[in-house]
Amino acid sequence: MKRVSFLTVAFTIALTIMAQGTLEDYKRAYSIGSKYAGKTSNAIIQHQFAINDEVGKKMWFTTSERDGIKYYIIDLKTNKKESLFDTNKLASQMSNQLGKTVEARYIQNTTLYQTDNGNLGVKFIANGYNWSYDTQTSELTKGDSIRQERGGERGWGRGSNGPQRRWSEVDDQRGRVARFGDGKTQIFGKDNNLYLRNTETNEETALTTDGNEQFYYSSWGSFSSDGKYYATVKIKPAPKRYITYVNSSPAGQVQPAYYNIEYAKPGDSLDYRVPVVINLQTREMKVADDALFHNQYELSTPRWDNDKHTLTFSFNERGHKTYRILEMNAETGAVRPIIEEKEEKYIAWTRLTRRDLSDGKRIIWFSERDRYGHLYMYNRETGKVINQITKGKFYVRRILEIDEKNQVIYFTANGEGLPKTNPNEDPYNIHYCKVNFNGKGFVDLTPEEGNHSASFSDDKSYIVDTYSTVEVPPVTVLRDGKTGKIMQTLAQTDISELKKTDWKCQEVFVAKGRDGKTDMWGIIQRPSNFDPNKKYPVIEYIYSGPGDQYVPKTFSTVGSLAALAELGFIVVQLDGMTTSWRSKDFEEVCYKNLKDAGFPDRIAWIKAAAEKYPYMDIDRMGIYGCSAGGQEALAALLFHGDFYKAAYSACGCHDNRMDKIWWNEQWMGYPLDESYIASSNTEHIANLKGKLMLLVGELDDNVDPSSTFQVVNQLIKHNKDFEFIYLPGERHTMGGTYGTHKMYDFFVKNFYGIEPPAWSELEKR
């Protein structure tokens, strides 16, 4: 037998390990978004139902096919499908009229109508104009030009007591105008009080005189339907907390810029509100007794009930253990509870949904009181539950529509308890369902395995449903709206060309969590040049915690983990305990314990994957994340440093006392206690093991940047080795192009022990 020297073996192993993180790997990582573009076909682009007297019962849809975009129309009565028009021919006609080339793919926002001569017409937008087209005569008419509208802005840090507006606006609710339906009467706020103005004479009369800076009248309010009463709230303002920002490098000037934003944090004092009703004829005022809404986190502005002298408003108790829907009598000022939620740990109040029925006597209400998320029918007058509408091991996710005439609710849901075609399918997949008000007649209208996205015709007779999984490409079908039965398949995405390449699909992987019983669902991404005979470091992308689930559930040619994998890594993502939509028990592990982040489940899942796939080298285990994920990535090294060896942590909320009140008091509780310290990264820096890279944007308006700076301070005090990226002018970010490149280099250096390619070489890509 031929003898092989130790040096030869060692050299071979070294070459195998070092054949990653190369310039070619980086080029693939950066180009992967375009690498597989155009490799799929026959997917639905757009569809629309047209059920009206003009055109009858029809629907049209477009698909992206190998030879271009195709338009089809279906006669819903006969279920017959035909070509609507030739897009290439239509694009040629537009090109002739405009004197420039128009591509068929720019035809959008199509609607059907009946032309003057009784033909089927199409209206659409293309190249900045409105167009109309007669599908039978092929006559094309160019209409008016169009203007694109821009969307609004976001906000993060407001979270208590009132409408969410930009931080630059002080939430004092003064100076606004309410108008009564006759157009002649206005109520507005001035000098902390309310004034009545006659718009014909411009005469002003004070409605209140006792308002002051310490307890003022909000001008957010409304009139009763008969104009007899006006309802608003009186507000006792709390001191505001502000974060001061330094924009070190503002455009157009040398000197830095400074500004403040309002930003409430856990434990801060909050405004107190009390509903007030004014009789506009007698000027008599009724102030609600606050016995049922005293310890306020949030109190909504009272809303008038239809054609009644009663109002309803919601009360969210500080600490989120009690939530009430309350009714106030405008004539007496009496307040009574209609609905009450109570929990030992917390109520996930942002999920609560209330729909008042038109009879004024019943309310449909969403609650997690049975440890899952379900709908209940309430008797408004008695405040008692008439019946539980949905029940089982699943979550109602969204009410789509309430059909009062037929006593039917349409909604989306997920969970293992749904009556699906495959009872073992991913419990996070969304399905579309309906049920009668009395809880009977439950139908899963989209029972096929997959994550569904559907739309209904206006009369609920038909459904267009697209469904897929991470591993199975989308299928779009037309369904009967009453039974869910498939009438015909409209499109089935073709990935045959994609499969001819080196494309690697994400794999769905399931393993037991910390309790040895509960399935944890995640995905595994391999590089396109994957070799099962090599050993690959494993990197986990993390964004965990309550509020949602985070692992993708639909098909994608290039998932968010793919680029990093190209550098020579196996990249994984999973939802462990502390995340949502499985059960309250599954989620409530997070309570006063955000540092948990499902890590015991994650580690068990990753070890199970490595046992099945020995090429996963979990001795080289990394993790990265942003925001809550940034907190969790650092927590991996602090609390599980024997397993995780390197972490990239961007814009983390490293101490829950430093972050937004509405997020952190929801899960960590109020008043603040030792659990905040126990979950704080900043307080446990002495435990740090492994390699760490931190990143923060200096203008982060989501998480106070000082949360990261305080971690840096403790790292220095504890003489810890780490890397830190400070991004001038950036807000809440994973790092953008620059930060992503730094993250790539960080993992390549620490897990392959090599110097990454020069950045100048990558600029040539």
Backbone hydrogen bonds, N-H to C=O, Kabsch-Sander energy under -0.5 kcal/mol:
donor,donor_aa,acceptor,acceptor_aa,energy
9,V,5,S,-1.8
10,A,6,F,-2.8
11,F,7,L,-2.6
12,T,8,T,-2.3
13,I,9,V,-2.6
14,A,10,A,-2.4
15,L,11,F,-2.3
16,T,12,T,-2.2
17,I,13,I,-2.5
18,M,14,A,-2.8
19,A,15,L,-1.0
20,Q,18,M,-0.8
21,G,567,L,-0.7
26,Y,22,T,-2.3
27,K,23,L,-2.4
28,R,24,E,-2.2
29,A,25,D,-2.4
30,Y,26,Y,-2.4
31,S,27,K,-1.3
32,I,28,R,-0.9
34,S,31,S,-1.1
35,K,31,S,-1.6
36,Y,32,I,-0.9
37,A,34,S,-1.1
39,K,36,Y,-1.4
41,S,494,D,-1.6
42,N,64,S,-4.3
43,A,64,S,-0.8
45,I,62,T,-2.5
46,Q,62,T,-0.7
48,Q,60,W,-2.3
50,A,58,K,-3.4
52,N,50,A,-0.7
52,N,56,G,-1.9
56,G,52,N,-2.1
58,K,50,A,-2.0
58,K,56,G,-0.8
59,M,74,I,-1.6
60,W,48,Q,-2.2
61,F,72,Y,-2.1
62,T,46,Q,-2.6
63,T,70,K,-2.1
64,S,43,A,-2.1
65,E,63,T,-0.8
65,E,68,G,-2.2
68,G,65,E,-2.2
70,K,63,T,-2.5
71,Y,85,F,-0.8
72,Y,61,F,-2.8
73,I,82,E,-3.1
74,I,59,M,-3.1
75,D,80,K,-2.3
76,L,57,K,-1.9
76,L,74,I,-0.9
77,K,57,K,-0.6
79,N,75,D,-2.5
80,K,75,D,-1.0
82,E,73,I,-2.7
84,L,71,Y,-2.3
85,F,71,Y,-0.6
87,T,85,F,-0.8
90,L,86,D,-2.3
91,A,87,T,-2.8
92,S,88,N,-1.9
93,Q,89,K,-1.8
94,M,90,L,-2.2
95,S,91,A,-2.4
96,N,92,S,-1.9
97,Q,93,Q,-1.8
98,L,94,M,-2.6
99,G,95,S,-1.8
100,K,95,S,-0.9
106,Y,103,E,-1.8
107,I,104,A,-1.7
108,Q,125,I,-2.3
111,T,123,K,-2.7
113,Y,121,G,-2.1
115,T,113,Y,-0.6
115,T,119,N,-2.7
118,G,115,T,-2.1
121,G,113,Y,-3.8
121,G,119,N,-0.6
122,V,133,Y,-2.5
123,K,111,T,-3.0
124,F,131,W,-1.9
125,I,108,Q,-2.9
126,A,129,Y,-2.0
129,Y,126,A,-1.6
130,N,144,D,-2.6
131,W,124,F,-2.9
132,S,141,T,-2.1
133,Y,122,V,-2.4
134,D,139,E,-2.4
135,T,120,L,-2.1
135,T,133,Y,-0.7
138,S,134,D,-2.2
141,T,132,S,-2.9
143,G,130,N,-4.1
146,I,128,G,-2.1
161,N,297,Y,-0.6
165,R,163,P,-0.7
169,E,166,R,-1.7
170,V,168,S,-0.5
172,D,170,V,-2.2
173,Q,170,V,-0.5
178,A,187,I,-3.4
180,F,185,T,-2.5
183,G,180,F,-2.3
186,Q,197,R,-2.2
187,I,178,A,-2.8
188,F,195,Y,-2.1
189,G,176,R,-1.2
190,K,193,N,-2.4
193,N,190,K,-2.0
195,Y,188,F,-2.7
196,L,205,T,-3.6
197,R,186,Q,-2.9
198,N,203,E,-2.2
199,T,184,K,-2.7
199,T,197,R,-0.7
202,N,198,N,-2.7
203,E,198,N,-0.5
205,T,196,L,-2.6
207,L,194,L,-2.8
208,T,194,L,-1.5
212,N,215,F,-1.6
215,F,212,N,-0.9
216,Y,235,I,-2.2
217,Y,192,N,-1.9
218,S,233,V,-2.7
219,S,173,Q,-2.7
221,G,219,S,-0.7
222,S,231,A,-2.0
224,S,229,Y,-2.3
227,G,224,S,-2.1
230,Y,278,I,-2.0
231,A,222,S,-2.9
232,T,276,V,-2.6
234,K,274,V,-2.7
235,I,216,Y,-3.5
236,K,272,Y,-3.2
243,I,261,I,-2.6
245,Y,243,I,-0.5
245,Y,259,Y,-3.4
247,N,245,Y,-0.6
247,N,257,A,-3.1
248,S,246,V,-1.2
253,Q,250,P,-1.3
257,A,247,N,-2.0
259,Y,245,Y,-1.7
261,I,243,I,-1.8
263,Y,241,R,-2.6
264,A,157,G,-0.7
268,D,265,K,-2.3
272,Y,236,K,-2.2
274,V,234,K,-1.7
276,V,232,T,-2.8
277,V,286,K,-2.4
278,I,230,Y,-2.9
279,N,284,E,-3.1
280,L,228,K,-2.6
280,L,278,I,-0.8
281,Q,228,K,-0.5
283,R,279,N,-2.6
286,K,277,V,-3.0
287,V,285,M,-0.5
288,A,275,P,-2.3
288,A,286,K,-0.5
289,D,333,G,-0.7
292,L,289,D,-0.6
293,F,290,D,-1.6
296,Q,294,H,-1.8
297,Y,316,N,-2.8
298,E,316,N,-1.8
300,S,314,S,-2.0
303,R,312,T,-2.7
305,D,310,T,-2.6
308,K,305,D,-1.5
311,L,328,M,-2.3
312,T,303,R,-2.5
313,F,326,L,-2.1
315,F,324,R,-2.7
316,N,298,E,-2.9
317,E,315,F,-0.6
317,E,322,T,-2.5
318,R,295,N,-2.4
320,H,317,E,-2.7
323,Y,341,E,-2.3
324,R,315,F,-2.5
325,I,339,I,-2.6
326,L,313,F,-3.2
326,L,324,R,-0.6
327,E,336,R,-2.8
328,M,311,L,-2.8
329,N,334,A,-2.4
330,A,309,H,-2.6
330,A,328,M,-0.6
331,E,309,H,-0.5
333,G,329,N,-3.2
336,R,327,E,-2.3
338,I,325,I,-3.2
339,I,325,I,-1.4
341,E,323,Y,-3.3
343,E,321,K,-2.2
347,I,320,H,-2.7
348,A,346,Y,-0.5
349,W,347,I,-2.2
351,R,348,A,-1.9
352,L,349,W,-0.8
355,R,364,I,-2.6
357,L,362,R,-2.5
360,G,357,L,-2.0
363,I,378,Y,-1.8
364,I,355,R,-2.9
365,W,363,I,-0.5
365,W,376,Y,-2.6
366,F,353,T,-2.2
367,S,374,H,-2.5
370,D,372,Y,-0.5
371,R,368,E,-2.1
373,G,394,F,-0.6
374,H,367,S,-2.9
374,H,372,Y,-0.7
376,Y,365,W,-2.6
377,M,387,N,-3.0
378,Y,363,I,-3.3
378,Y,376,Y,-0.6
379,N,384,K,-3.1
380,R,361,K,-3.1
380,R,378,Y,-0.8
381,E,361,K,-0.6
383,G,379,N,-2.5
384,K,379,N,-0.6
386,I,377,M,-3.3
387,N,377,M,-1.2
389,I,375,L,-2.0
389,I,387,N,-0.6
390,T,375,L,-1.4
394,F,392,G,-2.0
395,Y,414,N,-3.3
396,V,373,G,-2.5
397,R,395,Y,-0.6
397,R,412,T,-2.8
398,R,412,T,-1.1
400,L,398,R,-0.6
400,L,410,Y,-2.7
401,E,410,Y,-1.5
403,D,401,E,-0.6
403,D,408,V,-3.2
404,E,402,I,-1.1
407,Q,403,D,-0.8
408,V,403,D,-2.2
409,I,435,V,-2.9
410,Y,401,E,-3.0
411,F,433,C,-2.3
412,T,398,R,-2.3
413,A,431,H,-2.4
414,N,395,Y,-1.9
417,G,393,K,-2.8
418,L,415,G,-1.4
420,K,418,L,-1.9
421,T,447,P,-2.2
425,E,422,N,-1.9
429,N,426,D,-1.6
431,H,413,A,-2.9
433,C,411,F,-3.3
434,K,443,V,-1.9
435,V,409,I,-1.7
436,N,440,K,-2.8
437,F,407,Q,-2.1
439,G,436,N,-2.3
443,V,434,K,-2.5
445,L,432,Y,-1.9
445,L,443,V,-1.0
446,T,432,Y,-0.9
451,N,468,S,-3.4
452,H,430,I,-2.3
452,H,450,G,-0.6
453,S,466,T,-2.2
455,S,464,V,-1.9
457,S,462,Y,-2.3
460,K,457,S,-2.2
463,I,479,R,-1.9
464,V,455,S,-2.5
465,D,463,I,-0.6
465,D,477,V,-2.6
466,T,453,S,-2.4
467,Y,475,V,-2.4
468,S,451,N,-1.2
469,T,472,V,-2.2
475,V,467,Y,-2.3
476,T,491,A,-3.2
477,V,465,D,-2.7
478,L,488,Q,-3.0
479,R,463,I,-3.3
479,R,477,V,-0.5
480,D,485,K,-2.7
481,G,461,S,-3.7
484,G,480,D,-2.6
487,M,478,L,-3.5
488,Q,478,L,-1.3
490,L,476,T,-2.4
490,L,488,Q,-0.5
491,A,476,T,-1.8
493,T,474,P,-2.5
494,D,41,S,-3.2
495,I,493,T,-0.6
498,L,39,K,-0.9
499,K,495,I,-2.2
500,K,496,S,-0.6
500,K,497,E,-0.7
501,T,498,L,-1.6
503,W,498,L,-0.6
505,C,503,W,-0.5
507,E,524,I,-2.7
509,F,507,E,-0.5
509,F,522,G,-2.7
511,A,520,M,-1.7
513,G,518,T,-2.2
516,G,513,G,-1.9
520,M,511,A,-3.0
521,W,575,D,-0.5
522,G,509,F,-2.2
523,I,573,Q,-2.7
524,I,507,E,-2.3
525,Q,571,V,-2.9
530,F,527,P,-1.5
534,K,531,D,-2.3
536,Y,615,Y,-3.3
538,V,617,D,-0.7
538,V,620,R,-2.1
539,I,570,I,-2.6
540,E,622,G,-2.3
541,Y,572,V,-2.7
542,I,540,E,-0.5
542,I,624,Y,-2.6
548,D,545,G,-0.6
556,S,470,V,-0.5
562,A,559,G,-1.3
565,A,561,L,-1.6
566,E,562,A,-1.3
566,E,563,A,-0.6
567,L,564,L,-1.6
568,G,565,A,-2.2
569,F,565,A,-1.6
570,I,537,P,-2.5
571,V,525,Q,-2.2
571,V,569,F,-0.6
572,V,539,I,-2.4
573,Q,523,I,-1.7
575,D,521,W,-1.8
576,G,574,L,-0.6
578,T,586,F,-2.1
579,T,576,G,-1.4
580,S,548,D,-2.2
584,K,371,R,-2.7
587,E,583,S,-2.0
588,E,584,K,-3.2
590,C,587,E,-2.3
591,Y,588,E,-1.5
592,K,667,W,-2.4
593,N,590,C,-2.8
596,D,593,N,-2.0
599,F,596,D,-3.0
601,D,598,G,-0.6
602,R,598,G,-2.5
603,I,599,F,-2.9
604,A,600,P,-1.6
605,W,601,D,-2.6
606,I,602,R,-2.9
607,K,603,I,-2.3
608,A,604,A,-2.0
609,A,605,W,-2.2
610,A,606,I,-2.5
611,E,607,K,-1.8
612,K,608,A,-1.6
613,Y,609,A,-2.7
616,M,613,Y,-2.3
617,D,536,Y,-3.0
617,D,615,Y,-0.9
618,I,616,M,-1.2
620,R,617,D,-1.5
621,M,619,D,-0.5
622,G,538,V,-3.2
622,G,620,R,-0.5
623,I,646,A,-1.5
624,Y,540,E,-2.3
625,G,648,Y,-1.7
627,S,650,A,-2.1
629,G,626,C,-2.1
631,Q,627,S,-2.2
632,E,628,A,-2.3
633,A,629,G,-2.3
634,L,630,G,-1.7
635,A,631,Q,-2.2
636,A,632,E,-1.7
637,L,633,A,-0.8
637,L,634,L,-0.9
638,L,634,L,-1.6
639,F,635,A,-3.1
640,H,635,A,-0.5
640,H,636,A,-1.3
643,F,640,H,-1.7
644,Y,640,H,-2.3
645,K,621,M,-3.6
646,A,621,M,-1.0
647,A,691,K,-2.3
648,Y,623,I,-2.1
649,S,647,A,-0.6
649,S,693,M,-3.0
650,A,625,G,-2.4
650,A,648,Y,-0.5
651,C,695,L,-3.0
653,C,627,S,-0.9
654,H,652,G,-1.3
658,M,655,D,-2.4
661,I,264,A,-2.1
664,N,660,K,-2.0
665,E,661,I,-2.2
667,W,663,W,-1.1
668,M,664,N,-3.2
669,G,665,E,-1.1
676,Y,673,D,-1.4
677,I,673,D,-0.6
678,A,674,E,-2.5
679,S,675,S,-1.7
680,S,677,I,-1.1
681,N,654,H,-3.0
682,T,654,H,-0.8
684,H,681,N,-1.6
685,I,682,T,-0.8
687,N,684,H,-1.9
688,L,685,I,-2.1
689,K,637,L,-0.8
691,K,645,K,-2.5
693,M,647,A,-2.3
694,L,723,E,-2.8
695,L,649,S,-2.0
696,V,725,I,-2.0
698,E,727,L,-2.0
699,L,730,E,-2.8
700,D,697,G,-1.7
707,S,704,D,-2.3
708,T,705,P,-1.2
709,F,705,P,-1.9
710,Q,706,S,-2.6
711,V,707,S,-1.0
712,V,708,T,-2.4
713,N,709,F,-2.5
714,Q,710,Q,-2.0
715,L,711,V,-2.6
716,I,712,V,-2.3
717,K,713,N,-2.3
718,H,714,Q,-2.2
719,N,716,I,-1.6
720,K,715,L,-2.9
723,E,692,L,-2.3
725,I,694,L,-2.5
726,Y,724,F,-0.5
727,L,696,V,-2.7
727,L,725,I,-0.5
730,E,727,L,-1.5
733,T,731,R,-0.6
739,G,735,G,-2.8
740,T,736,G,-2.5
741,H,737,T,-1.9
742,K,738,Y,-2.2
743,M,739,G,-2.4
744,Y,740,T,-2.6
745,D,741,H,-2.5
746,F,742,K,-2.4
747,F,743,M,-2.3
748,V,744,Y,-2.3
749,K,745,D,-2.8
750,N,746,F,-2.0
751,F,747,F,-2.2
752,Y,748,V,-2.0
753,G,749,K,-1.2
754,I,748,V,-0.7
761,E,758,A,-0.9
762,L,758,A,-1.2
763,E,759,W,-1.4
764,K,761,E,-0.9
765,R,762,L,-1.6
